[in-house]
Amino acid sequence: MIKFGPSGNSAAFAAAGHSKTEDSAAWVKSLGLDWFEYSFGRGVNMSDEKAVSLGKIFAENGVGISVHAPYYVNLANPEEENADKSFGYILNSAKKVRLMGGNRVVFHPASQGKQSREKAVALTLRRIKRLKERVEEEGLTDILFCPETMGKSAQIGTIEEITEMCKTADFFIPTVDFGHVNARECGSLKTENDYLSRLEYMINELGYEKMKHFHVHFSKIEFTSKGEVRHLTFEDKFYGPEFLPLAEALIKLKLEPIIVCESAGTQDSDSVAMQKIYRSLTS
């Protein structure tokens, strides 16, 4: 079954007097959700002891957990020393999520910088192959590493680029951020067929088994001709994308991803809204 949950804690969580991740599992469960994504966006600073403790709390509440590696991962950085740091951010995130009882690490692959697009993509793919080797060396092949589609035109992370990365090893599966795809393509996701065309492409390239339980980020995102500007809430009626046609496409293709909501402050209530839409189509 598809699982739904928020990325991080919402404004309502804070308004209810909560501030600690230890309270997040019970909060998510109380809303009828079953997933939570913890962000190491500013660095992997959590102790092993806290990771184990959090894992027990989430397990007791029946809530699954994934993590997002630091936002400053850049596998296209021309400097090898900086690329090594990016490997470290991803691998350290994997070690923490394992202690939490989870097995998914989402990461932003790369930025183009001053390089040509072709050169930056080629370098990223070489580094992905090196990341595969590092994962094997560290004994982390039980973890799923999930490169994410990106929302700005200067970032490496089109659907085609992410698909190519995920051919490198069984433990690479895609994170498709449909808000990012829609922003990057200036509002391309409107109908069920718009979603089906992207998903069928990935299934054809990666195989159904790899795609069946892929990772999803979803939110509405403001954009310009250069792509993503900022995350919005489901109250927005202008930018999109809408979840209903995605739900229809997932059902048609018999896909059961983890769906993490990244709305701006309403990620828990918007997760509930997506769950209701999905269940209305399957009940």
Steps between C-alpha positions, in 0.01 A plus 500: 500500500603858439625676814452871563669744735668838543853619454588648837265663746217733405382834633209319669746271679678802646173679579393198703803552725732241347860566410682166513521228238425253779141629480475474122413131476198526731389818320518334159321191629224712655427640153468152354828528308774240491823667386740777602808639327774644720723760341874526558480808278759703691725209594507151653537605862286240677667263746474125451320474833231746394458325166440167674259663747301668223486175311341325796238773537405489133484120504275503809262735316507302177636794301765444233794737467732621227766772507607779269875549466647851538385743231853595398586166341649574157639204308590727207743711701824516296709472818556139610531605866153655492359197322640282779312716748180438306559125516544539874172690542308228316672206672470651846128559438471132407670389819260711708185381324608140556526573873151653480365177354448652154662422168452802269731797442382778268768729355533787255748382237678807368509853362633597159704797619720657232543174311314412184190288558655206320819510706315540831267207427790277394691586817194433716454156343866415561463606862181293534704197394760590761221539757390146413851378581508694826162357604634150439824575685305631801265199506192715443340309213190432713417873478313653205668812363244725329628780274234767457361681198582868539295814439748754357635491148859541626476187716579147385184297547263467207293181490733366231814584701366344820392191307852460361649529850269231631626248243833492684402262783201317644515722809446820300129579459354832386343772706258670264411840637199580284493860622859535377418338166202730453704808594797411282267436206295817567171334588518181293308271738126545457335176390522132586677445169765756593588289803463170314748603231773574757432190708474265202833632372665421834340156519621419149853613586531367856252215517177465694657347810731797557217746440223325693604651834690806379519820708282805440514860617190705434410864550381797301788724397519854362723523192643730235661422164808386696300256710425474872458811715333381821278231646132581550203333671206314350300823535680631191281476190739648243831313485421137576548215445183322614516162672182338362637419152817359657290275725309379194826425318647312798190283526497429126866394507464311832781699661527530879758768584576680823346847458657777707338843505724808497236773516605824670383451858192289422684182406305285748147619410587491130623141548160417648332665200702283259424188698126579487513551124682172449266304727194649328623347176576158647212445744 
